[in-house]
Amino acid sequence: MTRTAPQFLRYLACGGTGVGVDYATFLTLGAVGLHYQAANIAGYTLGTLVSFLLNRLLTFKVHDQVGRRLALFLAVAAIGWAASALLLLVLVGWAGLDEALAKAATLPMVAILQFTLNRRITFRAVPVETAAS
């Protein structure tokens, strides 16, 4: 098993917690009448913050440059959200799929995209001379 595989499993567990927060928020806000795209933004934001905290500590085990890493994580999350919103538009708006089912269908694709970006950009090791500056 490569080093990436266990890390990806931890990412899925931590991200899964964030996704759970995202999805529960999405469903709750949808149930009270909020438009599905607005519910997606709220859920995605809350889930992203939970995911950042867990992944920073448990998956990538980094404690330095928290502000910089959060900014990068949020940028990656914005890319993931855009992909999610586009997929929802296609699945709900054009294909007529149920909103909750469509949201669930977007999750695996967005998880793989974000893991790859976060591993290569957000949580990559910072060279010692850069970390000291």
Order of alpha helices (4+ residues) and beta strands (2+ residues): alpha-alpha-alpha-alpha-alpha
